Amino acid sequence: MQQTSSLDAPPKKITDRLKPGLRTVWSSGFSRAALPVRLCLGRIYRARVVPGRSGFRLPAIALLLALLCFGCATPGGTSQPDHKFEFSRDTFAFPNELVWEYHYDSKGEWVSNRRNPPAQYAQHCFVLARSTRQFFLNCRFDPSLPKADNKTYSYLIQKVAGSNPRHELSADHKIVIPGYANLREFSEAHEDLLKQNCGGAWQSYFQRGHWRMIFPFSRRQQAGVANSLTEHLTRGDLLVVHVVRFPQLTINHAVVLFDFKSDGDQIVFQMYDPNHPAKPEALTYDRTRTFQMAANDYFPGGRVDVYEVYWKWNY
């Protein structure tokens, strides 16, 4: 009988309370001949390696991502906010839209078709998730102050978007948004200004932590992620996580975690999905040391791999 290595055991923290899981599983390899890249549920591009022509190679991609990562390195650390996150107050009122419409065809296969009419604000999931954290950490809304003009609000939004998402500003340095009580109210009134000034879709493509998704996710590693997420949430932090399946890329998305509940079988993380701003949704970590997401209008449901971003210098 083959024995499981002790290295496969989950870290002895909150996951000790979960039932025994499966042995370590590594993601399967993928062909270099056709590397699909779907970012934020956008269009699929294939980089083909053709004899006599230059093409994308995994080492080159890894090197590029590493250079992007180290080129903008700053000291990091998880911030501890001075107030509690509330979904109805601290999220955007408008969604990140989908470039594609997804559904099962008559053969039971998950397929996609381009939306008609086309999406007007798509591939911004990382931008909205990061901006949610920046407004939460580095901004203060003051409804007692008179409302400002659009030029002033554009400037203030740019200041928030340019602030460090890895560290909270001190109380006397927070960016003050006058005339509104919270982000939800502000984004209902100034949707266009926020879309124009929080950042372009290209920022979803070049997020610093993207290097991590090309490496295998073991069950032990995901157990460590679950422990880290619960620790950060316990001290009141707001977390941005990258949810991905690589190389399949059936999902490549950013969400915001703000709370969790655990029992003997699973940990249920409460999340703000930028694609669905109406209500909180769930990301589940279960006894197999696996994160799961329910089916929705862009994902068929099932296992996902997860890691936190915007919390230290290389993420």
C-alpha positions as a LaTeX table, in Angstrom:
\begin{tabular}{lrrr}
\hline
Residue & $x$ (\AA) & $y$ (\AA) & $z$ (\AA) \\
\hline
Met1 & 0.00 & 0.00 & 0.00 \\
Gln2 & 1.47 & 3.33 & $-1.06$ \\
Gln3 & 1.82 & 5.82 & 1.77 \\
Thr4 & 1.22 & 9.55 & 1.52 \\
Ser5 & 4.25 & 11.70 & 2.20 \\
Ser6 & 4.14 & 13.87 & 5.29 \\
Leu7 & 4.71 & 16.82 & 2.98 \\
Asp8 & 1.20 & 16.28 & 1.64 \\
Ala9 & $-0.37$ & 17.10 & 5.02 \\
Pro10 & $-2.03$ & 20.52 & 5.20 \\
Pro11 & $-0.42$ & 23.13 & 7.45 \\
Lys12 & $-1.51$ & 22.69 & 11.07 \\
Lys13 & $-3.81$ & 25.65 & 11.32 \\
Ile14 & $-7.47$ & 26.06 & 10.44 \\
Thr15 & $-7.34$ & 23.20 & 7.92 \\
Asp16 & $-6.56$ & 20.78 & 10.77 \\
Arg17 & $-10.26$ & 20.98 & 11.55 \\
Leu18 & $-11.20$ & 19.76 & 8.09 \\
Lys19 & $-11.59$ & 16.09 & 7.27 \\
Pro20 & $-8.59$ & 14.27 & 5.72 \\
Gly21 & $-8.07$ & 15.20 & 2.09 \\
Leu22 & $-6.55$ & 13.75 & $-1.00$ \\
Arg23 & $-2.92$ & 13.36 & $-1.86$ \\
Thr24 & $-1.07$ & 16.20 & $-3.56$ \\
Val25 & $-2.18$ & 16.75 & $-7.13$ \\
Trp26 & $-0.21$ & 18.83 & $-9.62$ \\
Ser27 & $-1.75$ & 20.60 & $-12.59$ \\
Ser28 & $-1.21$ & 18.83 & $-15.88$ \\
Gly29 & 1.30 & 20.11 & $-18.40$ \\
Phe30 & 0.33 & 21.84 & $-21.61$ \\
Ser31 & 1.39 & 22.05 & $-25.21$ \\
Arg32 & 3.70 & 24.81 & $-26.33$ \\
Ala33 & 2.24 & 24.51 & $-29.79$ \\
Ala34 & $-0.94$ & 26.32 & $-28.81$ \\
Leu35 & $-1.01$ & 28.38 & $-25.62$ \\
Pro36 & $-4.48$ & 29.87 & $-25.08$ \\
Val37 & $-4.50$ & 33.11 & $-23.17$ \\
Arg38 & $-7.89$ & 34.31 & $-21.94$ \\
Leu39 & $-7.61$ & 37.28 & $-19.64$ \\
Cys40 & $-10.56$ & 38.42 & $-17.56$ \\
Leu41 & $-12.89$ & 36.26 & $-19.67$ \\
Gly42 & $-11.97$ & 38.06 & $-22.83$ \\
Arg43 & $-11.04$ & 36.83 & $-26.26$ \\
Ile44 & $-8.86$ & 33.73 & $-26.72$ \\
Tyr45 & $-5.56$ & 34.30 & $-28.51$ \\
Arg46 & $-3.34$ & 31.40 & $-29.57$ \\
Ala47 & 0.42 & 31.71 & $-29.81$ \\
Arg48 & 1.62 & 29.03 & $-32.22$ \\
Val49 & 5.19 & 27.81 & $-32.47$ \\
Val50 & 5.87 & 27.42 & $-36.19$ \\
Pro51 & 9.22 & 26.14 & $-37.57$ \\
Gly52 & 11.20 & 29.05 & $-38.95$ \\
Arg53 & 9.13 & 31.65 & $-37.12$ \\
Ser54 & 9.36 & 33.18 & $-33.71$ \\
Gly55 & 6.66 & 32.21 & $-31.19$ \\
Phe56 & 5.85 & 32.41 & $-27.52$ \\
Arg57 & 7.85 & 30.03 & $-25.33$ \\
Leu58 & 7.15 & 29.28 & $-21.69$ \\
Pro59 & 10.61 & 30.39 & $-20.46$ \\
Ala60 & 10.20 & 33.67 & $-22.32$ \\
Ile61 & 6.76 & 34.24 & $-20.82$ \\
Ala62 & 8.04 & 33.41 & $-17.33$ \\
Leu63 & 11.02 & 35.76 & $-17.80$ \\
Leu64 & 8.78 & 38.58 & $-19.03$ \\
Leu65 & 6.45 & 38.20 & $-16.06$ \\
Ala66 & 9.40 & 38.06 & $-13.67$ \\
Leu67 & 10.86 & 41.26 & $-15.15$ \\
Leu68 & 7.50 & 43.00 & $-14.82$ \\
Cys69 & 7.33 & 41.80 & $-11.25$ \\
Phe70 & 10.81 & 42.87 & $-10.16$ \\
Gly71 & 10.76 & 46.02 & $-12.24$ \\
Cys72 & 8.02 & 47.54 & $-10.10$ \\
Ala73 & 8.90 & 45.93 & $-6.78$ \\
Thr74 & 8.06 & 47.77 & $-3.59$ \\
Pro75 & 8.09 & 46.73 & 0.04 \\
Gly76 & 4.92 & 44.82 & 0.83 \\
Gly77 & 2.71 & 43.64 & 3.63 \\
Thr78 & $-0.93$ & 43.11 & 4.40 \\
Ser79 & $-2.59$ & 46.25 & 5.74 \\
Gln80 & $-4.99$ & 46.29 & 8.66 \\
Pro81 & $-7.88$ & 48.67 & 7.92 \\
Asp82 & $-9.44$ & 50.84 & 10.61 \\
His83 & $-13.06$ & 50.01 & 9.66 \\
Lys84 & $-15.13$ & 46.98 & 8.72 \\
Phe85 & $-16.03$ & 46.22 & 5.11 \\
Glu86 & $-19.74$ & 46.25 & 4.21 \\
Phe87 & $-20.79$ & 44.86 & 0.85 \\
Ser88 & $-23.70$ & 47.26 & 0.33 \\
Arg89 & $-21.46$ & 50.24 & 1.05 \\
Asp90 & $-17.91$ & 49.42 & $-0.09$ \\
Thr91 & $-18.42$ & 47.95 & $-3.60$ \\
Phe92 & $-19.06$ & 49.36 & $-7.05$ \\
Ala93 & $-22.65$ & 49.66 & $-8.28$ \\
Phe94 & $-21.79$ & 48.73 & $-11.88$ \\
Pro95 & $-20.36$ & 45.44 & $-13.24$ \\
Asn96 & $-17.36$ & 44.35 & $-15.21$ \\
Glu97 & $-19.05$ & 43.14 & $-18.39$ \\
Leu98 & $-18.36$ & 39.93 & $-20.31$ \\
Val99 & $-16.92$ & 39.98 & $-23.82$ \\
Trp100 & $-18.47$ & 36.56 & $-24.43$ \\
Glu101 & $-21.74$ & 34.82 & $-23.59$ \\
Tyr102 & $-21.26$ & 31.31 & $-22.18$ \\
His103 & $-23.59$ & 28.31 & $-22.23$ \\
Tyr104 & $-23.81$ & 24.55 & $-22.74$ \\
Asp105 & $-24.52$ & 23.49 & $-26.32$ \\
Ser106 & $-26.68$ & 20.57 & $-27.45$ \\
Lys107 & $-23.72$ & 18.20 & $-26.93$ \\
Gly108 & $-23.27$ & 19.31 & $-23.34$ \\
Glu109 & $-20.07$ & 21.25 & $-24.05$ \\
Trp110 & $-19.35$ & 24.63 & $-22.46$ \\
Val111 & $-19.05$ & 27.09 & $-25.35$ \\
Ser112 & $-18.94$ & 30.84 & $-25.88$ \\
Asn113 & $-20.23$ & 33.36 & $-28.38$ \\
Arg114 & $-19.37$ & 37.00 & $-28.70$ \\
Arg115 & $-21.93$ & 39.29 & $-27.10$ \\
Asn116 & $-24.23$ & 41.29 & $-29.31$ \\
Pro117 & $-24.31$ & 44.19 & $-28.74$ \\
Pro118 & $-20.64$ & 44.24 & $-27.65$ \\
Ala119 & $-19.68$ & 44.93 & $-24.05$ \\
Gln120 & $-18.80$ & 48.55 & $-23.29$ \\
Tyr121 & $-16.81$ & 47.94 & $-20.11$ \\
Ala122 & $-15.11$ & 44.55 & $-20.15$ \\
Gln123 & $-11.85$ & 42.91 & $-18.97$ \\
His124 & $-11.66$ & 45.21 & $-15.93$ \\
Cys125 & $-12.11$ & 42.61 & $-13.17$ \\
Phe126 & $-8.61$ & 43.18 & $-11.74$ \\
Val127 & $-9.05$ & 46.94 & $-12.03$ \\
Leu128 & $-12.35$ & 46.89 & $-10.11$ \\
Ala129 & $-11.08$ & 44.41 & $-7.49$ \\
Arg130 & $-7.91$ & 46.43 & $-6.89$ \\
Ser131 & $-9.83$ & 49.73 & $-6.84$ \\
Thr132 & $-12.26$ & 48.30 & $-4.29$ \\
Arg133 & $-9.32$ & 47.62 & $-2.00$ \\
Gln134 & $-7.79$ & 51.05 & $-2.68$ \\
Phe135 & $-11.00$ & 52.91 & $-1.88$ \\
Phe136 & $-11.41$ & 50.79 & 1.26 \\
Leu137 & $-7.86$ & 51.37 & 2.52 \\
Asn138 & $-6.91$ & 54.80 & 1.26 \\
Cys139 & $-10.08$ & 56.84 & 0.90 \\
Arg140 & $-12.62$ & 58.49 & 3.20 \\
Phe141 & $-16.08$ & 59.57 & 2.05 \\
Asp142 & $-17.56$ & 62.65 & 3.70 \\
Pro143 & $-21.23$ & 63.33 & 2.89 \\
Ser144 & $-21.20$ & 66.46 & 5.08 \\
Leu145 & $-18.98$ & 68.27 & 2.56 \\
Pro146 & $-20.47$ & 69.92 & $-0.55$ \\
Lys147 & $-20.36$ & 67.95 & $-3.78$ \\
Ala148 & $-17.54$ & 68.80 & $-6.17$ \\
Asp149 & $-17.43$ & 69.15 & $-9.97$ \\
Asn150 & $-16.45$ & 66.35 & $-12.35$ \\
Lys151 & $-12.91$ & 67.67 & $-12.80$ \\
Thr152 & $-12.29$ & 67.48 & $-9.05$ \\
Tyr153 & $-13.79$ & 64.01 & $-8.77$ \\
Ser154 & $-11.69$ & 62.78 & $-11.71$ \\
Tyr155 & $-8.56$ & 64.04 & $-9.98$ \\
Leu156 & $-9.52$ & 62.37 & $-6.69$ \\
Ile157 & $-10.32$ & 59.05 & $-8.39$ \\
Gln158 & $-6.93$ & 59.13 & $-10.09$ \\
Lys159 & $-5.28$ & 59.74 & $-6.72$ \\
Val160 & $-7.03$ & 56.71 & $-5.25$ \\
Ala161 & $-6.16$ & 54.55 & $-8.28$ \\
Gly162 & $-2.55$ & 55.67 & $-7.98$ \\
Ser163 & $-2.30$ & 54.88 & $-4.26$ \\
Asn164 & $-0.52$ & 51.79 & $-2.95$ \\
Pro165 & $-3.01$ & 48.89 & $-2.71$ \\
Arg166 & $-0.59$ & 46.99 & $-0.43$ \\
His167 & $-0.53$ & 49.55 & 2.41 \\
Glu168 & $-3.21$ & 51.63 & 4.08 \\
Leu169 & $-2.72$ & 55.39 & 4.22 \\
Ser170 & $-2.71$ & 56.96 & 7.66 \\
Ala171 & $-5.90$ & 58.73 & 8.73 \\
Asp172 & $-4.53$ & 62.21 & 8.06 \\
His173 & $-3.36$ & 61.24 & 4.56 \\
Lys174 & $-6.51$ & 59.51 & 3.32 \\
Ile175 & $-8.03$ & 60.86 & 0.11 \\
Val176 & $-11.34$ & 62.56 & 0.94 \\
Ile177 & $-14.29$ & 62.21 & $-1.46$ \\
Pro178 & $-16.78$ & 65.00 & $-0.64$ \\
Gly179 & $-20.56$ & 64.84 & $-0.95$ \\
Tyr180 & $-21.07$ & 61.07 & $-0.79$ \\
Ala181 & $-21.34$ & 58.54 & 2.01 \\
Asn182 & $-19.66$ & 55.51 & 0.40 \\
Leu183 & $-18.32$ & 53.91 & $-2.78$ \\
Arg184 & $-21.65$ & 52.33 & $-3.76$ \\
Glu185 & $-23.41$ & 55.71 & $-3.64$ \\
Phe186 & $-20.52$ & 57.46 & $-5.39$ \\
Ser187 & $-20.35$ & 54.87 & $-8.20$ \\
Glu188 & $-24.09$ & 55.09 & $-8.80$ \\
Ala189 & $-23.74$ & 58.84 & $-9.37$ \\
His190 & $-20.40$ & 58.85 & $-11.24$ \\
Glu191 & $-20.13$ & 55.55 & $-13.08$ \\
Asp192 & $-18.53$ & 57.09 & $-16.17$ \\
Leu193 & $-15.90$ & 59.00 & $-14.21$ \\
Leu194 & $-14.87$ & 55.88 & $-12.33$ \\
Lys195 & $-14.67$ & 53.81 & $-15.51$ \\
Gln196 & $-12.52$ & 56.46 & $-17.14$ \\
Asn197 & $-10.13$ & 57.01 & $-14.24$ \\
Cys198 & $-9.70$ & 53.78 & $-12.25$ \\
Gly199 & $-7.49$ & 52.20 & $-14.92$ \\
Gly200 & $-7.57$ & 50.57 & $-18.33$ \\
Ala201 & $-8.18$ & 46.92 & $-19.19$ \\
Trp202 & $-4.45$ & 46.49 & $-19.91$ \\
Gln203 & $-3.87$ & 46.61 & $-16.14$ \\
Ser204 & $-5.76$ & 43.33 & $-15.85$ \\
Tyr205 & $-3.29$ & 41.79 & $-18.31$ \\
Phe206 & $-0.18$ & 43.03 & $-16.50$ \\
Gln207 & $-0.99$ & 42.53 & $-12.84$ \\
Arg208 & 2.27 & 41.91 & $-10.99$ \\
Gly209 & 1.31 & 38.52 & $-9.57$ \\
His210 & 0.36 & 36.85 & $-12.88$ \\
Trp211 & 3.67 & 34.97 & $-12.88$ \\
Arg212 & 2.25 & 32.61 & $-10.24$ \\
Met213 & $-0.51$ & 31.08 & $-12.36$ \\
Ile214 & 1.89 & 29.35 & $-14.77$ \\
Phe215 & 3.35 & 27.19 & $-11.98$ \\
Pro216 & 1.63 & 24.08 & $-10.51$ \\
Phe217 & $-0.88$ & 24.38 & $-7.67$ \\
Ser218 & $-0.60$ & 21.43 & $-5.28$ \\
Arg219 & $-3.24$ & 20.54 & $-2.71$ \\
Arg220 & $-0.74$ & 21.32 & 0.06 \\
Gln221 & $-0.06$ & 24.73 & $-1.46$ \\
Gln222 & $-3.79$ & 25.48 & $-1.69$ \\
Ala223 & $-4.20$ & 24.44 & 1.96 \\
Gly224 & $-1.55$ & 27.02 & 2.80 \\
Val225 & $-3.45$ & 29.64 & 0.79 \\
Ala226 & $-6.66$ & 28.81 & 2.69 \\
Asn227 & $-4.84$ & 29.26 & 6.00 \\
Ser228 & $-3.32$ & 32.56 & 4.88 \\
Leu229 & $-6.68$ & 33.90 & 3.67 \\
Thr230 & $-8.43$ & 33.06 & 6.94 \\
Glu231 & $-5.62$ & 34.66 & 8.97 \\
His232 & $-5.77$ & 37.88 & 6.94 \\
Leu233 & $-9.56$ & 38.02 & 7.09 \\
Thr234 & $-9.56$ & 37.37 & 10.85 \\
Arg235 & $-7.58$ & 40.55 & 11.41 \\
Gly236 & $-10.03$ & 42.54 & 9.30 \\
Asp237 & $-8.23$ & 42.81 & 5.99 \\
Leu238 & $-9.89$ & 42.98 & 2.57 \\
Leu239 & $-8.34$ & 40.50 & 0.12 \\
Val240 & $-8.06$ & 40.48 & $-3.66$ \\
Val241 & $-7.56$ & 36.97 & $-5.02$ \\
His242 & $-6.80$ & 35.62 & $-8.47$ \\
Val243 & $-9.13$ & 32.72 & $-9.33$ \\
Val244 & $-7.77$ & 30.63 & $-12.21$ \\
Arg245 & $-7.54$ & 27.29 & $-13.99$ \\
Phe246 & $-4.31$ & 27.05 & $-15.95$ \\
Pro247 & $-3.63$ & 26.09 & $-18.69$ \\
Gln248 & $-7.32$ & 25.45 & $-19.43$ \\
Leu249 & $-8.24$ & 29.04 & $-18.55$ \\
Thr250 & $-11.89$ & 28.15 & $-18.14$ \\
Ile251 & $-11.64$ & 30.91 & $-15.54$ \\
Asn252 & $-9.12$ & 33.73 & $-15.10$ \\
His253 & $-10.69$ & 36.26 & $-12.80$ \\
Ala254 & $-10.22$ & 38.56 & $-9.80$ \\
Val255 & $-12.60$ & 38.72 & $-6.84$ \\
Val256 & $-12.56$ & 40.35 & $-3.40$ \\
Leu257 & $-12.88$ & 38.28 & $-0.21$ \\
Phe258 & $-14.25$ & 40.01 & 2.90 \\
Asp259 & $-15.41$ & 37.30 & 5.33 \\
Phe260 & $-15.49$ & 33.53 & 5.95 \\
Lys261 & $-17.20$ & 30.82 & 7.97 \\
Ser262 & $-15.79$ & 27.38 & 8.72 \\
Asp263 & $-17.06$ & 24.04 & 10.00 \\
Gly264 & $-15.81$ & 20.46 & 9.98 \\
Asp265 & $-16.19$ & 20.01 & 6.26 \\
Gln266 & $-15.43$ & 23.30 & 4.57 \\
Ile267 & $-14.56$ & 26.97 & 4.70 \\
Val268 & $-16.96$ & 29.30 & 2.90 \\
Phe269 & $-15.43$ & 32.62 & 1.85 \\
Gln270 & $-17.79$ & 35.52 & 1.18 \\
Met271 & $-16.78$ & 37.42 & $-1.92$ \\
Tyr272 & $-17.53$ & 40.46 & $-4.03$ \\
Asp273 & $-17.45$ & 39.45 & $-7.70$ \\
Pro274 & $-16.92$ & 42.51 & $-9.94$ \\
Asn275 & $-19.03$ & 40.75 & $-12.59$ \\
His276 & $-21.98$ & 40.48 & $-10.16$ \\
Pro277 & $-22.23$ & 43.58 & $-7.94$ \\
Ala278 & $-25.82$ & 42.97 & $-6.77$ \\
Lys279 & $-25.05$ & 40.58 & $-3.90$ \\
Pro280 & $-22.23$ & 38.63 & $-2.22$ \\
Glu281 & $-21.22$ & 35.25 & $-3.63$ \\
Ala282 & $-19.24$ & 32.31 & $-2.24$ \\
Leu283 & $-15.87$ & 30.68 & $-2.79$ \\
Thr284 & $-15.62$ & 27.33 & $-0.98$ \\
Tyr285 & $-12.59$ & 25.43 & 0.30 \\
Asp286 & $-13.49$ & 21.81 & 1.03 \\
Arg287 & $-12.14$ & 18.64 & 2.63 \\
Thr288 & $-10.23$ & 17.65 & $-0.53$ \\
Arg289 & $-8.08$ & 20.76 & $-0.05$ \\
Thr290 & $-9.69$ & 22.24 & $-3.13$ \\
Phe291 & $-11.34$ & 25.59 & $-3.81$ \\
Gln292 & $-14.71$ & 25.40 & $-5.58$ \\
Met293 & $-16.91$ & 27.96 & $-7.32$ \\
Ala294 & $-20.53$ & 27.46 & $-8.27$ \\
Ala295 & $-21.64$ & 27.65 & $-11.89$ \\
Asn296 & $-22.65$ & 31.08 & $-13.15$ \\
Asp297 & $-22.92$ & 33.00 & $-16.42$ \\
Tyr298 & $-19.16$ & 32.85 & $-17.13$ \\
Phe299 & $-17.93$ & 29.66 & $-15.40$ \\
Pro300 & $-19.36$ & 26.11 & $-15.61$ \\
Gly301 & $-18.61$ & 25.49 & $-11.95$ \\
Gly302 & $-16.11$ & 23.27 & $-10.15$ \\
Arg303 & $-12.52$ & 23.38 & $-8.99$ \\
Val304 & $-10.51$ & 26.59 & $-9.15$ \\
Asp305 & $-7.01$ & 27.49 & $-8.00$ \\
Val306 & $-6.61$ & 30.57 & $-5.85$ \\
Tyr307 & $-3.88$ & 32.91 & $-4.64$ \\
Glu308 & $-3.88$ & 36.35 & $-3.07$ \\
Val309 & $-2.61$ & 39.44 & $-4.92$ \\
Tyr310 & $-1.91$ & 43.05 & $-3.94$ \\
Trp311 & $-0.58$ & 41.99 & $-0.55$ \\
Lys312 & 3.22 & 41.88 & $-0.91$ \\
Trp313 & 5.86 & 43.08 & $-3.32$ \\
Asn314 & 5.83 & 40.12 & $-5.74$ \\
Tyr315 & 2.05 & 39.76 & $-5.84$ \\
\hline
\end{tabular}
